[in-house]
C-alpha cells in the first residue's frame, strides 16, 4: 500500500546569504516578524547557499530563494532538485516538498537591453544571470508533473529614504528604489495573503506601502491575475451599467469577424470569479486560435534570451532555428471585464487582462495591441457620446 503522506508544516525555507547580500540582510528579520503576525505558528528556517539543502525541503510549505544571494542558474537548479525530492520521514511517512517557490530578484532583469540596466549588466552580467534563474524556476513549475506555484518578486534598490509613491505592477516595468518596510509589506502579502501572487511575476518600487489598507493591497494584487494590462475607471456609480454591458457586447461581435488581426480569434462569454469589492460583473473573452506558423515564432523575451546566450559564449548560426514547442490547446486570449465596485472613488470600471495562455505559448502582442486600441476607442465613445449623464 502507498505510504501515508506527512502533513506539510507551517514552515518557510529561505535560501539566502544573510551576511553578503544586502537584500537578505535587511529583509529576512522584519519579514519573519510580519509573517508571525499573520501566521502565528510559522517557522522561518534560513540556510546559506553553501549549506547542504535538506532533501524534500524539510517538509516546508514554501521555499524562498534570494536570487540576489546566488551566483548563477546552477545554484537554483541544484537547490530545486534537492528541495523537490520526495523523501521518507523517520515515522515512515512520505514528506511533501514545498508547493510554492518564491524568488526575490531585482527590477531590470527583463530589460538588459535598456538603460540604465544595460550598463548595470555590462560588466558583471548579474541581471542576465538573475533572469536565467527566474526562468529556471518558472520552467520548473510549468513543466513539472506535480502541482506547484511560483512567485517572482522584483524589487527596486533598497534605500532608507525615498520620496516616490509606492507602486506595484505585473512583470518588470517599474524603475526606482524601494524602502525596507514597503518591501516587507509586499512580500508578506505575496507569501501569505494574496492568491493572485501565485504563478505571477511582479515588481515593486517606492515608499509608504506599510500604511496601505488591505483593500488597496487586494486591488494592487488583482492586477497580477491574467495579468491585467489595462483598466479604465468610469463613473462614480453604477448608473448606466446595463447600457454599458449591452453596448460592449454588441461591439464585441465586430473584432471577432475582423480581418485586421494577425491572429484569428473566437468570441466567448465568460464567468470569472468575482473579486472582493466588486458587486456586479460581466465579461467576455477573445480567444486566440492556432496558426500554422505559431510554433516557431520567437517572442521578444525569447530573442533577448537568445542574445544573452550568445553573450555568455554561444555562437549564432544562420541555420539555427527556434525549436518547436509542444502543441497547446490554450493559445491565449484577451478578457474584457465590466465591473461595478464598492469603492466610492471608482464605481464602474473596465479591465483587460490576458487569459487562456498555456505554458510556453508566445504572447500575441500585435493582436493584443489591436484589440486594446479598439476597446479604448470604444470606451472613449461611450464616455463622450453615449453614457447617461
C-alpha beads as a LAMMPS data file, in Angstrom:
LAMMPS data file: protein, C-alpha beads

389 atoms
388 bonds

1 atom types
1 bond types

-500.0 500.0 xlo xhi
-500.0 500.0 ylo yhi
-500.0 500.0 zlo zhi

Masses

1 110.0

Atoms # bond

1 1 1 0.000 0.000 0.000
2 1 1 1.214 3.549 -0.620
3 1 1 2.940 5.219 2.321
4 1 1 0.921 7.833 4.170
5 1 1 1.862 11.431 3.467
6 1 1 3.203 13.565 6.268
7 1 1 1.269 16.840 6.595
8 1 1 3.233 19.882 5.459
9 1 1 4.433 22.024 8.318
10 1 1 3.857 25.769 8.546
11 1 1 7.462 26.392 7.618
12 1 1 9.156 28.761 5.177
13 1 1 12.555 27.583 3.994
14 1 1 14.779 30.521 2.987
15 1 1 17.919 30.162 0.867
16 1 1 19.951 33.344 1.360
17 1 1 23.305 34.841 2.278
18 1 1 22.429 36.991 5.299
19 1 1 25.949 38.432 5.522
20 1 1 26.931 39.244 1.964
21 1 1 23.537 40.017 0.407
22 1 1 22.061 43.403 1.308
23 1 1 18.533 42.292 0.399
24 1 1 18.658 39.209 2.622
25 1 1 20.357 41.100 5.436
26 1 1 17.671 43.808 5.556
27 1 1 14.531 41.811 4.742
28 1 1 14.582 38.399 6.457
29 1 1 14.297 39.642 10.051
30 1 1 11.405 42.090 9.507
31 1 1 9.665 39.666 7.138
32 1 1 9.771 36.899 9.757
33 1 1 8.108 39.199 12.309
34 1 1 5.397 40.222 9.837
35 1 1 4.651 36.624 8.891
36 1 1 4.392 35.664 12.558
37 1 1 1.629 38.257 12.966
38 1 1 -0.363 36.686 10.127
39 1 1 0.556 33.034 10.739
40 1 1 1.114 32.627 14.471
41 1 1 2.765 29.203 14.172
42 1 1 5.015 29.920 11.188
43 1 1 8.657 28.855 11.359
44 1 1 11.261 30.519 9.140
45 1 1 14.372 28.421 8.546
46 1 1 17.271 30.154 6.780
47 1 1 20.090 28.299 5.035
48 1 1 23.156 29.710 3.308
49 1 1 23.530 28.848 -0.382
50 1 1 26.737 26.996 0.525
51 1 1 24.995 24.760 3.085
52 1 1 23.570 21.361 2.225
53 1 1 19.908 21.869 1.403
54 1 1 17.728 19.160 3.022
55 1 1 16.095 16.664 0.697
56 1 1 12.391 17.389 0.442
57 1 1 12.838 20.914 1.791
58 1 1 12.435 19.792 5.419
59 1 1 8.684 19.432 4.803
60 1 1 8.283 23.208 4.407
61 1 1 5.145 24.591 2.797
62 1 1 7.125 27.132 0.746
63 1 1 10.704 27.915 -0.219
64 1 1 12.080 31.430 -0.694
65 1 1 15.150 31.898 -2.901
66 1 1 17.038 35.184 -2.668
67 1 1 18.379 35.263 -6.212
68 1 1 20.444 38.236 -5.084
69 1 1 22.432 35.757 -2.953
70 1 1 23.080 33.222 -5.722
71 1 1 25.855 33.215 -8.313
72 1 1 24.210 31.556 -11.315
73 1 1 21.351 29.398 -12.541
74 1 1 23.029 26.138 -11.487
75 1 1 22.554 27.138 -7.838
76 1 1 18.798 27.337 -8.374
77 1 1 18.569 24.108 -10.362
78 1 1 20.618 22.143 -7.831
79 1 1 18.605 23.579 -4.952
80 1 1 15.288 22.745 -6.599
81 1 1 16.438 19.210 -7.347
82 1 1 17.091 18.568 -3.644
83 1 1 14.148 20.506 -2.236
84 1 1 11.574 18.881 -4.505
85 1 1 12.770 15.306 -3.980
86 1 1 10.179 13.291 -2.070
87 1 1 11.679 11.580 1.000
88 1 1 10.598 9.248 3.787
89 1 1 10.434 10.702 7.296
90 1 1 11.537 8.894 10.457
91 1 1 7.891 7.997 11.130
92 1 1 7.666 6.118 7.836
93 1 1 5.533 8.788 6.153
94 1 1 6.279 10.487 2.848
95 1 1 7.394 14.071 3.339
96 1 1 5.810 16.576 0.978
97 1 1 8.073 19.060 -0.828
98 1 1 7.065 22.758 -0.870
99 1 1 4.151 23.698 -3.107
100 1 1 5.152 27.352 -3.566
101 1 1 8.517 28.567 -4.854
102 1 1 9.162 32.262 -4.235
103 1 1 12.083 34.160 -5.746
104 1 1 13.336 37.594 -4.760
105 1 1 15.039 39.314 -7.674
106 1 1 15.583 42.904 -8.803
107 1 1 13.943 45.220 -11.317
108 1 1 15.535 45.379 -14.749
109 1 1 16.303 41.698 -15.316
110 1 1 13.984 41.637 -18.336
111 1 1 15.281 44.976 -19.654
112 1 1 19.024 44.468 -20.011
113 1 1 18.786 45.993 -23.491
114 1 1 17.602 49.305 -21.997
115 1 1 19.350 51.993 -19.973
116 1 1 20.285 52.045 -17.110
117 1 1 20.066 48.253 -16.849
118 1 1 22.269 47.631 -19.891
119 1 1 25.132 49.445 -18.128
120 1 1 24.462 47.630 -14.837
121 1 1 24.641 44.313 -16.646
122 1 1 27.619 45.190 -18.855
123 1 1 30.484 44.085 -16.614
124 1 1 29.073 41.631 -14.051
125 1 1 26.201 40.175 -16.044
126 1 1 24.250 39.853 -12.779
127 1 1 20.917 40.980 -14.204
128 1 1 21.178 38.465 -17.027
129 1 1 22.063 35.698 -14.585
130 1 1 19.100 36.563 -12.350
131 1 1 16.814 36.467 -15.371
132 1 1 18.078 32.951 -16.132
133 1 1 17.340 31.953 -12.525
134 1 1 13.824 33.386 -12.752
135 1 1 13.201 31.476 -15.983
136 1 1 14.542 28.260 -14.443
137 1 1 12.067 28.488 -11.551
138 1 1 9.125 29.285 -13.815
139 1 1 10.043 26.487 -16.228
140 1 1 10.440 24.011 -13.348
141 1 1 6.922 24.768 -12.128
142 1 1 5.221 24.886 -15.529
143 1 1 6.841 21.694 -16.808
144 1 1 6.623 19.733 -13.565
145 1 1 4.343 16.759 -13.128
146 1 1 3.047 17.885 -9.728
147 1 1 1.019 20.979 -8.955
148 1 1 3.273 23.740 -7.670
149 1 1 3.212 27.516 -7.895
150 1 1 5.880 30.149 -8.420
151 1 1 6.045 33.791 -7.366
152 1 1 8.799 36.034 -8.727
153 1 1 9.204 39.364 -6.909
154 1 1 11.389 42.052 -8.496
155 1 1 12.352 44.746 -6.012
156 1 1 13.915 48.141 -6.524
157 1 1 17.194 49.023 -4.817
158 1 1 16.670 49.132 -1.033
159 1 1 17.096 52.610 0.429
160 1 1 16.166 54.256 3.729
161 1 1 14.639 57.477 2.435
162 1 1 12.551 57.642 -0.729
163 1 1 10.243 60.392 -1.937
164 1 1 8.397 58.378 -4.585
165 1 1 4.942 56.880 -4.003
166 1 1 4.658 53.136 -3.642
167 1 1 3.895 51.218 -6.824
168 1 1 3.338 47.555 -7.675
169 1 1 2.794 46.208 -11.183
170 1 1 2.849 42.926 -13.105
171 1 1 6.066 41.963 -14.874
172 1 1 9.194 44.119 -14.910
173 1 1 8.065 47.631 -15.819
174 1 1 8.876 49.883 -12.846
175 1 1 12.034 51.884 -12.103
176 1 1 13.364 53.297 -8.857
177 1 1 14.262 52.429 -5.298
178 1 1 12.226 50.816 -2.523
179 1 1 12.233 51.232 1.247
180 1 1 12.574 48.195 3.501
181 1 1 9.136 48.484 5.126
182 1 1 7.418 48.576 1.744
183 1 1 9.408 45.586 0.510
184 1 1 8.499 43.580 3.616
185 1 1 4.826 44.542 3.340
186 1 1 4.671 43.468 -0.317
187 1 1 6.426 40.165 0.432
188 1 1 4.065 39.415 3.325
189 1 1 1.101 39.913 1.030
190 1 1 2.601 37.732 -1.718
191 1 1 3.553 34.877 0.605
192 1 1 0.606 34.732 2.981
193 1 1 -2.391 36.754 1.809
194 1 1 -2.699 37.028 -1.968
195 1 1 -3.683 34.003 -4.110
196 1 1 -3.179 36.156 -7.229
197 1 1 0.562 36.249 -6.462
198 1 1 0.829 32.556 -7.311
199 1 1 2.160 31.822 -10.791
200 1 1 2.851 35.502 -11.268
201 1 1 5.741 37.934 -11.610
202 1 1 5.546 41.448 -10.225
203 1 1 7.798 44.408 -9.479
204 1 1 7.669 46.982 -6.711
205 1 1 9.256 50.382 -6.006
206 1 1 8.552 53.438 -3.841
207 1 1 7.719 54.230 -0.227
208 1 1 4.923 54.200 2.369
209 1 1 3.411 50.815 1.487
210 1 1 3.308 49.986 5.202
211 1 1 0.375 52.420 5.516
212 1 1 -1.598 50.761 2.702
213 1 1 -5.001 49.303 3.630
214 1 1 -5.840 45.685 2.888
215 1 1 -8.471 46.831 0.395
216 1 1 -5.800 48.668 -1.601
217 1 1 -3.443 45.683 -1.383
218 1 1 -6.164 43.420 -2.759
219 1 1 -6.693 45.760 -5.699
220 1 1 -2.944 46.026 -6.388
221 1 1 -2.539 42.266 -6.490
222 1 1 -5.683 41.902 -8.606
223 1 1 -3.509 43.226 -11.457
224 1 1 -1.481 40.006 -11.357
225 1 1 -4.462 37.847 -12.260
226 1 1 -4.036 37.420 -16.008
227 1 1 -2.070 39.658 -15.759
228 1 1 -4.153 42.781 -16.149
229 1 1 -2.759 45.011 -18.886
230 1 1 -5.230 47.917 -18.893
231 1 1 -8.037 49.425 -16.850
232 1 1 -10.263 52.455 -17.116
233 1 1 -12.288 53.897 -14.220
234 1 1 -15.607 55.305 -15.406
235 1 1 -18.349 56.950 -13.329
236 1 1 -18.547 57.027 -9.546
237 1 1 -21.766 54.992 -9.516
238 1 1 -23.420 52.150 -11.409
239 1 1 -25.827 54.307 -13.393
240 1 1 -25.737 53.048 -16.945
241 1 1 -24.016 49.738 -16.188
242 1 1 -26.641 47.693 -18.019
243 1 1 -26.397 50.020 -21.030
244 1 1 -22.589 49.736 -20.957
245 1 1 -22.801 45.942 -20.919
246 1 1 -25.194 45.914 -23.869
247 1 1 -23.015 48.393 -25.769
248 1 1 -19.787 46.404 -25.251
249 1 1 -21.417 43.072 -26.002
250 1 1 -22.679 44.420 -29.324
251 1 1 -19.254 45.930 -30.096
252 1 1 -17.501 42.637 -29.300
253 1 1 -19.103 40.952 -32.294
254 1 1 -17.128 43.214 -34.655
255 1 1 -13.494 42.249 -33.799
256 1 1 -14.386 38.546 -33.965
257 1 1 -15.209 38.929 -37.671
258 1 1 -12.474 41.479 -38.429
259 1 1 -9.734 40.748 -40.986
260 1 1 -7.357 43.293 -39.460
261 1 1 -5.930 40.927 -36.828
262 1 1 -2.725 38.909 -37.176
263 1 1 -4.235 36.035 -35.169
264 1 1 -7.704 34.555 -35.723
265 1 1 -9.981 34.823 -32.699
266 1 1 -13.178 33.361 -31.293
267 1 1 -15.563 35.315 -29.065
268 1 1 -16.927 33.713 -25.908
269 1 1 -18.851 34.986 -22.901
270 1 1 -17.057 34.214 -19.622
271 1 1 -17.991 33.997 -15.942
272 1 1 -14.813 34.625 -13.919
273 1 1 -14.688 34.587 -10.127
274 1 1 -15.832 37.971 -8.874
275 1 1 -13.098 39.798 -6.890
276 1 1 -13.685 41.162 -3.404
277 1 1 -15.266 44.610 -3.535
278 1 1 -16.986 44.014 -6.896
279 1 1 -20.796 43.984 -6.773
280 1 1 -21.569 43.464 -10.467
281 1 1 -19.525 41.877 -13.219
282 1 1 -19.904 40.852 -16.860
283 1 1 -17.075 39.523 -19.012
284 1 1 -16.163 38.299 -22.471
285 1 1 -13.086 36.682 -23.974
286 1 1 -11.362 36.971 -27.333
287 1 1 -9.690 33.554 -27.568
288 1 1 -6.783 33.171 -29.990
289 1 1 -6.912 30.268 -32.430
290 1 1 -3.901 28.191 -33.598
291 1 1 -1.970 29.309 -36.667
292 1 1 0.339 27.383 -38.973
293 1 1 3.415 29.496 -38.087
294 1 1 2.872 29.972 -34.364
295 1 1 5.036 27.059 -33.224
296 1 1 8.340 28.544 -34.358
297 1 1 7.701 32.204 -33.663
298 1 1 10.155 33.892 -31.270
299 1 1 8.756 36.383 -28.776
300 1 1 10.694 39.445 -27.613
301 1 1 11.692 37.635 -24.416
302 1 1 12.943 34.634 -26.415
303 1 1 15.002 36.899 -28.645
304 1 1 16.572 38.541 -25.575
305 1 1 17.288 35.104 -24.083
306 1 1 18.988 34.143 -27.345
307 1 1 21.128 37.279 -27.163
308 1 1 22.087 36.524 -23.552
309 1 1 23.106 33.014 -24.557
310 1 1 25.401 34.419 -27.230
311 1 1 26.854 36.938 -24.748
312 1 1 27.773 34.011 -22.491
313 1 1 29.796 32.340 -25.222
314 1 1 27.267 30.869 -27.611
315 1 1 27.546 31.251 -31.366
316 1 1 24.952 32.396 -33.801
317 1 1 24.364 30.270 -36.843
318 1 1 22.383 31.285 -39.847
319 1 1 20.915 27.795 -39.898
320 1 1 19.842 27.851 -36.256
321 1 1 16.089 27.702 -35.805
322 1 1 13.812 28.008 -32.832
323 1 1 12.902 24.538 -31.543
324 1 1 9.177 23.982 -31.912
325 1 1 7.197 23.899 -28.704
326 1 1 4.592 21.327 -27.925
327 1 1 1.145 21.963 -29.276
328 1 1 -1.094 23.652 -26.738
329 1 1 -4.851 23.744 -26.571
330 1 1 -4.523 27.143 -24.872
331 1 1 -3.227 29.650 -27.406
332 1 1 -4.003 32.707 -25.275
333 1 1 -6.625 35.394 -25.330
334 1 1 -7.780 38.759 -24.037
335 1 1 -10.575 39.041 -21.466
336 1 1 -12.623 42.236 -21.060
337 1 1 -14.284 42.714 -17.661
338 1 1 -17.038 45.250 -16.938
339 1 1 -17.423 45.839 -13.194
340 1 1 -19.163 47.861 -10.530
341 1 1 -17.086 48.268 -7.362
342 1 1 -17.873 49.256 -3.798
343 1 1 -15.218 51.964 -3.904
344 1 1 -16.668 55.486 -3.696
345 1 1 -13.762 56.708 -5.853
346 1 1 -14.246 54.297 -8.749
347 1 1 -17.760 52.941 -9.217
348 1 1 -17.793 51.420 -12.713
349 1 1 -14.622 50.273 -14.452
350 1 1 -13.413 48.306 -17.454
351 1 1 -10.399 45.989 -17.229
352 1 1 -8.494 43.974 -19.819
353 1 1 -6.324 41.007 -18.900
354 1 1 -4.601 38.120 -20.629
355 1 1 -6.271 34.727 -20.422
356 1 1 -6.115 31.144 -21.688
357 1 1 -2.316 31.018 -22.123
358 1 1 -0.770 27.572 -21.879
359 1 1 2.864 27.016 -20.758
360 1 1 5.361 28.278 -23.326
361 1 1 2.763 29.942 -25.538
362 1 1 4.033 33.180 -27.085
363 1 1 2.182 36.399 -26.221
364 1 1 0.225 37.545 -29.271
365 1 1 1.421 41.138 -28.942
366 1 1 0.186 42.584 -32.245
367 1 1 -3.304 41.149 -31.923
368 1 1 -3.430 42.198 -28.277
369 1 1 -2.405 45.776 -29.120
370 1 1 -5.021 45.962 -31.875
371 1 1 -7.816 44.713 -29.615
372 1 1 -6.748 47.057 -26.810
373 1 1 -6.688 50.024 -29.155
374 1 1 -10.215 49.217 -30.310
375 1 1 -11.660 48.759 -26.822
376 1 1 -10.067 52.046 -25.699
377 1 1 -11.666 53.908 -28.599
378 1 1 -14.994 52.224 -27.885
379 1 1 -14.898 53.240 -24.203
380 1 1 -13.939 56.781 -25.219
381 1 1 -17.007 56.966 -27.457
382 1 1 -19.142 55.620 -24.613
383 1 1 -17.893 58.234 -22.155
384 1 1 -18.224 61.202 -24.510
385 1 1 -21.337 60.394 -26.510
386 1 1 -23.451 57.596 -25.027
387 1 1 -23.041 57.346 -21.245
388 1 1 -26.068 58.579 -19.244
389 1 1 -25.200 61.889 -17.570

Bonds

1 1 1 2
2 1 2 3
3 1 3 4
4 1 4 5
5 1 5 6
6 1 6 7
7 1 7 8
8 1 8 9
9 1 9 10
10 1 10 11
11 1 11 12
12 1 12 13
13 1 13 14
14 1 14 15
15 1 15 16
16 1 16 17
17 1 17 18
18 1 18 19
19 1 19 20
20 1 20 21
21 1 21 22
22 1 22 23
23 1 23 24
24 1 24 25
25 1 25 26
26 1 26 27
27 1 27 28
28 1 28 29
29 1 29 30
30 1 30 31
31 1 31 32
32 1 32 33
33 1 33 34
34 1 34 35
35 1 35 36
36 1 36 37
37 1 37 38
38 1 38 39
39 1 39 40
40 1 40 41
41 1 41 42
42 1 42 43
43 1 43 44
44 1 44 45
45 1 45 46
46 1 46 47
47 1 47 48
48 1 48 49
49 1 49 50
50 1 50 51
51 1 51 52
52 1 52 53
53 1 53 54
54 1 54 55
55 1 55 56
56 1 56 57
57 1 57 58
58 1 58 59
59 1 59 60
60 1 60 61
61 1 61 62
62 1 62 63
63 1 63 64
64 1 64 65
65 1 65 66
66 1 66 67
67 1 67 68
68 1 68 69
69 1 69 70
70 1 70 71
71 1 71 72
72 1 72 73
73 1 73 74
74 1 74 75
75 1 75 76
76 1 76 77
77 1 77 78
78 1 78 79
79 1 79 80
80 1 80 81
81 1 81 82
82 1 82 83
83 1 83 84
84 1 84 85
85 1 85 86
86 1 86 87
87 1 87 88
88 1 88 89
89 1 89 90
90 1 90 91
91 1 91 92
92 1 92 93
93 1 93 94
94 1 94 95
95 1 95 96
96 1 96 97
97 1 97 98
98 1 98 99
99 1 99 100
100 1 100 101
101 1 101 102
102 1 102 103
103 1 103 104
104 1 104 105
105 1 105 106
106 1 106 107
107 1 107 108
108 1 108 109
109 1 109 110
110 1 110 111
111 1 111 112
112 1 112 113
113 1 113 114
114 1 114 115
115 1 115 116
116 1 116 117
117 1 117 118
118 1 118 119
119 1 119 120
120 1 120 121
121 1 121 122
122 1 122 123
123 1 123 124
124 1 124 125
125 1 125 126
126 1 126 127
127 1 127 128
128 1 128 129
129 1 129 130
130 1 130 131
131 1 131 132
132 1 132 133
133 1 133 134
134 1 134 135
135 1 135 136
136 1 136 137
137 1 137 138
138 1 138 139
139 1 139 140
140 1 140 141
141 1 141 142
142 1 142 143
143 1 143 144
144 1 144 145
145 1 145 146
146 1 146 147
147 1 147 148
148 1 148 149
149 1 149 150
150 1 150 151
151 1 151 152
152 1 152 153
153 1 153 154
154 1 154 155
155 1 155 156
156 1 156 157
157 1 157 158
158 1 158 159
159 1 159 160
160 1 160 161
161 1 161 162
162 1 162 163
163 1 163 164
164 1 164 165
165 1 165 166
166 1 166 167
167 1 167 168
168 1 168 169
169 1 169 170
170 1 170 171
171 1 171 172
172 1 172 173
173 1 173 174
174 1 174 175
175 1 175 176
176 1 176 177
177 1 177 178
178 1 178 179
179 1 179 180
180 1 180 181
181 1 181 182
182 1 182 183
183 1 183 184
184 1 184 185
185 1 185 186
186 1 186 187
187 1 187 188
188 1 188 189
189 1 189 190
190 1 190 191
191 1 191 192
192 1 192 193
193 1 193 194
194 1 194 195
195 1 195 196
196 1 196 197
197 1 197 198
198 1 198 199
199 1 199 200
200 1 200 201
201 1 201 202
202 1 202 203
203 1 203 204
204 1 204 205
205 1 205 206
206 1 206 207
207 1 207 208
208 1 208 209
209 1 209 210
210 1 210 211
211 1 211 212
212 1 212 213
213 1 213 214
214 1 214 215
215 1 215 216
216 1 216 217
217 1 217 218
218 1 218 219
219 1 219 220
220 1 220 221
221 1 221 222
222 1 222 223
223 1 223 224
224 1 224 225
225 1 225 226
226 1 226 227
227 1 227 228
228 1 228 229
229 1 229 230
230 1 230 231
231 1 231 232
232 1 232 233
233 1 233 234
234 1 234 235
235 1 235 236
236 1 236 237
237 1 237 238
238 1 238 239
239 1 239 240
240 1 240 241
241 1 241 242
242 1 242 243
243 1 243 244
244 1 244 245
245 1 245 246
246 1 246 247
247 1 247 248
248 1 248 249
249 1 249 250
250 1 250 251
251 1 251 252
252 1 252 253
253 1 253 254
254 1 254 255
255 1 255 256
256 1 256 257
257 1 257 258
258 1 258 259
259 1 259 260
260 1 260 261
261 1 261 262
262 1 262 263
263 1 263 264
264 1 264 265
265 1 265 266
266 1 266 267
267 1 267 268
268 1 268 269
269 1 269 270
270 1 270 271
271 1 271 272
272 1 272 273
273 1 273 274
274 1 274 275
275 1 275 276
276 1 276 277
277 1 277 278
278 1 278 279
279 1 279 280
280 1 280 281
281 1 281 282
282 1 282 283
283 1 283 284
284 1 284 285
285 1 285 286
286 1 286 287
287 1 287 288
288 1 288 289
289 1 289 290
290 1 290 291
291 1 291 292
292 1 292 293
293 1 293 294
294 1 294 295
295 1 295 296
296 1 296 297
297 1 297 298
298 1 298 299
299 1 299 300
300 1 300 301
301 1 301 302
302 1 302 303
303 1 303 304
304 1 304 305
305 1 305 306
306 1 306 307
307 1 307 308
308 1 308 309
309 1 309 310
310 1 310 311
311 1 311 312
312 1 312 313
313 1 313 314
314 1 314 315
315 1 315 316
316 1 316 317
317 1 317 318
318 1 318 319
319 1 319 320
320 1 320 321
321 1 321 322
322 1 322 323
323 1 323 324
324 1 324 325
325 1 325 326
326 1 326 327
327 1 327 328
328 1 328 329
329 1 329 330
330 1 330 331
331 1 331 332
332 1 332 333
333 1 333 334
334 1 334 335
335 1 335 336
336 1 336 337
337 1 337 338
338 1 338 339
339 1 339 340
340 1 340 341
341 1 341 342
342 1 342 343
343 1 343 344
344 1 344 345
345 1 345 346
346 1 346 347
347 1 347 348
348 1 348 349
349 1 349 350
350 1 350 351
351 1 351 352
352 1 352 353
353 1 353 354
354 1 354 355
355 1 355 356
356 1 356 357
357 1 357 358
358 1 358 359
359 1 359 360
360 1 360 361
361 1 361 362
362 1 362 363
363 1 363 364
364 1 364 365
365 1 365 366
366 1 366 367
367 1 367 368
368 1 368 369
369 1 369 370
370 1 370 371
371 1 371 372
372 1 372 373
373 1 373 374
374 1 374 375
375 1 375 376
376 1 376 377
377 1 377 378
378 1 378 379
379 1 379 380
380 1 380 381
381 1 381 382
382 1 382 383
383 1 383 384
384 1 384 385
385 1 385 386
386 1 386 387
387 1 387 388
388 1 388 389
